[in-house]
Structure formats: C-alpha cells, structure tokens
Amino acid sequence: MDQIRNLFDRSYDLFKPLLFYLTKRDPETAHNIFVKFAQALHELRLEKFVLDNEENELESPIEISNAAGLNKNGEIPPSFLAYLGFDRVVIGTVTYEPWKGNERPRCKRYESTASLVNWLGLPGHGVKKVAERIIEYRDPKTPITINVMATPSKKGDDALEDIKYTIEILRHFQNIDRFELNISCPNTHSSNGAIDARSEYQKNLDDMLRITDAYLLESQELDVKLSPDLDERGIKTILEVASDHRIHGFTIGNTTTNHDEYHIPKSPGKGGASGNAVYAASLKVQQMFYEEMRRQGRSYRINACGGINSIIRAKQRVDYGATGIQVYTPLIFTGPKLVRYLRRGLVNVKFNEIKEDIERLVIDNARVQ
Ligand SMILES: Cc1cc2nc3c(=O)[nH]c(=O)nc-3n(C[C@H](O)[C@H](O)[C@H](O)COP(=O)(O)O)c2cc1C
C-alpha cells in the first residue's frame, strides 16, 4: 500500500517549486489548494487508498499532531489528517463569532530558511461552522483538540463569555477530548503574545482558566499554549496561576515576534515567525518550563511545537519532557513525508535512518553561525 503514498509524497516534492512560485505573493493560496485537495480526496473516498502507509501501523511513543492554524475551521477532514499520519488532530483557533482577520496577503514564506511569518489576525468561520463540519465529517476514531480563544473584537467579560460559548457548543462532541487555550497569539489580544508578570494579565489568565475549567466536561482535558518569547519570570507567573486550575498540559509554543536577520531577512516588521525561525526559542522556553516545573515538583504534559522538522529535534524536545509534538510549518517545507519520517524515527531510531537529519541540522547550524 506504500507505493501510492510514496508517489503522493514524491509528487509534493516535484510540485512544490511550482506551487511556491505561483503562490509567492500570497502563500495562503497554497494552503487553500491543500484544503480543497483534502476535501476532494475525502469526498471521493480515496483517503485510505492514497495516504495510508506502513508507518501508520507503528505506535509512536510520542503523540504526533498537526499544530493549530493548519486546520483552523475544521475544513480538513480529520480522517485525511489521520491517514496522513497524525495521531491527533488540532482544530482552531476557534472563536465564537466569525472573524475576517487582516487583509491578505498576511503571511510571507522564507524558502531558504524553511520559515514563515504570519500576521493573519485570527481569521475564522466561527464555532457554528466548525461544529457543522465536525458533524459532517463524523469520525469517531480520531481524537480532536480544539484550540480556542475569544473573537478578537471582544474584550473583558465579553471575551470570557465568547470563550465560554465556544466550549459550550463543542464540548459535547464525543471525539473532542481536549481543549487548548491559545493565550499566545502574537497578532491579536496582546501586543507580542508574551505574557508578563503584570497583575492585570495574571487576572485575565486566571479568569480565562476559571471559565474553561467550569465548562469542560470531567472527561475533557485542558492544555494552555504558550509563547516562545516568555522569560523565566513569565513562566513562573503562568505556573503560579496554573496551580489554582485543572490544567493537564502546555503546548510550547506559538510563533515568535523575534525575527532574526538570518532566518527572516527583510522582516515584514509584524507577525509571528515559525519553522526554523522559532526552533531555538521554543526549545529554550520548553527547557526553562520543564526545569521550573520539576523544581516546583509539578507534572504537566508537554506538547512541543515549533520548527520540529527532524528526529533529532523531536528527540531534543522529548529530552525536555515532551510526550507529544505538533507540526505545521515544517510540513509545508518538507512535505507530507515528514509525518511518516518522524513516526518511523521515534519508534526506532537507528543511525543510518537519522543520517539525513544530521545533514539537515549541520546545514542549518552552519547557516546560523
Ligand atoms: C499560517 C499560520 C497560522 C497559525 N494559526 C494559529 C492559530 O490559529 N492558533 C494557534 O494557536 N497557533 C497558530 N499558529 C502557530 C502554530 O500552531 C505553531 O505554534 C507555530 O507555527 C510553530 O510551529 P511550526 O514551526 O511547526 O509551524 C499558526 C501558524 C502559522 C504558520
């Protein structure tokens, strides 16, 4: 069954230069083409035939999911993503009301460094549309995480109500077993996505967690998605607030507002960087978080996210407590083979299997120096 999938993976490699060329001005178009392709394959009932592969049979010790943003509105059928190789599907960020976000183009691709900057501004179709699609695609097998935040126009108590309504609508779906609170979007509610120790922000976070706590079902879990721009003080603040709530895990992390010259030459001067551009920052924050968590004798699930494009990187994240990884930007640059590659590597790392990994890392590090 792998032959068709191999062909599919190779077609992406072949098609990618043309796709990137045609969508250079507005890379979001490439994403929309991908969504349409996924829907067509689903409707033609060809997902299994085209995408299934031997790696999918392997049970990875680390849960592999897509990161939020890839399937913002639940338009990509969960079964498509499961056959692609994901153990879990993240949908969102979902807001209660539809929101247009910023004017397009609102993201920029940096092919030479496999990085991306986006300032989408949390566009979305709103929770009702997302709920309709989850019903339409009815897939009881694939576990779903809903990444949630308030509609950007809402402030204060209205924002809290907004989050509450979204959860109220989605919590009854059987396969939604996790929510992920996105407190780290650099393009909306806070100027740079990084929480700080101000008491006002602490109170906001406390309020958001209180609402999510209260409305989740007993069986559902809550993760919080952090910024890779946090410092030690920010991490301590979050852990302090978290201690009063029913939180199961942290996703580390979102995009970074630090655009370094090497990865992001000619920065657009706004938005969050992802892919290779965020790797070092997200690893550092994960490490600081893990050490502080252990120092305090606490235990949370860690979903590592940000530039994970190789087995070595995935393993680095596992060394700092990750039991799950999420990917988005690396999927754009490496293609669908990445998911199979990560799964195979995580199950059984052998030196010759990670040779390609080492080469990629050496090249990337050499460029940074
Ligand atoms: C185009 C784009 C849209 C994104 N939208 C969201 C979003 O709606 N909610 C969210 O929590 N993160 C969003 N992210 C951040 C990703 O989920 C992820 O945290 C970040 O890109 C780092 O991971 P990566 O290097 O694997 O992409 C978005 C990222 C990109 C590139």
Ligand as a Chemical Component Dictionary entry (heavy atoms), coordinates in Angstrom:
data_LIG
# 
_chem_comp.id                   LIG 
_chem_comp.type                 NON-POLYMER 
_chem_comp.pdbx_formal_charge   0 
_chem_comp.three_letter_code    LIG 
# 
loop_
_chem_comp_atom.comp_id 
_chem_comp_atom.atom_id 
_chem_comp_atom.alt_atom_id 
_chem_comp_atom.type_symbol 
_chem_comp_atom.charge 
_chem_comp_atom.model_Cartn_x 
_chem_comp_atom.model_Cartn_y 
_chem_comp_atom.model_Cartn_z 
_chem_comp_atom.pdbx_ordinal 
LIG C1  C1  C 0 -0.172 30.367 8.962  1  
LIG C2  C2  C 0 -0.191 30.034 10.438 2  
LIG C3  C3  C 0 -1.361 30.154 11.152 3  
LIG C4  C4  C 0 -1.381 29.843 12.515 4  
LIG N1  N1  N 0 -2.546 29.956 13.208 5  
LIG C5  C5  C 0 -2.572 29.604 14.522 6  
LIG C6  C6  C 0 -3.775 29.673 15.249 7  
LIG O1  O1  O 0 -4.844 29.978 14.724 8  
LIG N2  N2  N 0 -3.742 29.338 16.583 9  
LIG C7  C7  C 0 -2.581 28.965 17.209 10 
LIG O2  O2  O 0 -2.607 28.664 18.404 11 
LIG N3  N3  N 0 -1.429 28.885 16.529 12 
LIG C8  C8  C 0 -1.392 29.198 15.206 13 
LIG N4  N4  N 0 -0.230 29.113 14.521 14 
LIG C9  C9  C 0 1.007  28.712 15.232 15 
LIG C10 C10 C 0 1.293  27.228 15.058 16 
LIG O3  O3  O 0 0.281  26.456 15.625 17 
LIG C11 C11 C 0 2.627  26.855 15.735 18 
LIG O4  O4  O 0 2.520  27.106 17.106 19 
LIG C12 C12 C 0 3.814  27.658 15.193 20 
LIG O5  O5  O 0 3.686  27.873 13.826 21 
LIG C13 C13 C 0 5.143  26.939 15.460 22 
LIG O6  O6  O 0 5.131  25.634 14.942 23 
LIG P1  P1  P 0 5.676  25.229 13.465 24 
LIG O7  O7  O 0 7.086  25.745 13.363 25 
LIG O8  O8  O 0 5.574  23.737 13.428 26 
LIG O9  O9  O 0 4.777  25.889 12.485 27 
LIG C14 C14 C 0 -0.187 29.420 13.159 28 
LIG C15 C15 C 0 0.985  29.285 12.417 29 
LIG C16 C16 C 0 1.006  29.577 11.075 30 
LIG C17 C17 C 0 2.289  29.420 10.312 31 
# 
loop_
_chem_comp_bond.comp_id 
_chem_comp_bond.atom_id_1 
_chem_comp_bond.atom_id_2 
_chem_comp_bond.value_order 
_chem_comp_bond.pdbx_ordinal 
LIG C1  C2  SING 1  
LIG C2  C3  SING 2  
LIG C2  C16 DOUB 3  
LIG C3  C4  DOUB 4  
LIG C4  N1  SING 5  
LIG C4  C14 SING 6  
LIG N1  C5  DOUB 7  
LIG C5  C6  SING 8  
LIG C5  C8  SING 9  
LIG C6  O1  DOUB 10 
LIG C6  N2  SING 11 
LIG N2  C7  SING 12 
LIG C7  O2  DOUB 13 
LIG C7  N3  SING 14 
LIG N3  C8  DOUB 15 
LIG C8  N4  SING 16 
LIG N4  C9  SING 17 
LIG N4  C14 SING 18 
LIG C9  C10 SING 19 
LIG C10 O3  SING 20 
LIG C10 C11 SING 21 
LIG C11 O4  SING 22 
LIG C11 C12 SING 23 
LIG C12 O5  SING 24 
LIG C12 C13 SING 25 
LIG C13 O6  SING 26 
LIG O6  P1  SING 27 
LIG P1  O7  DOUB 28 
LIG P1  O8  SING 29 
LIG P1  O9  SING 30 
LIG C14 C15 DOUB 31 
LIG C15 C16 SING 32 
LIG C16 C17 SING 33 
# 
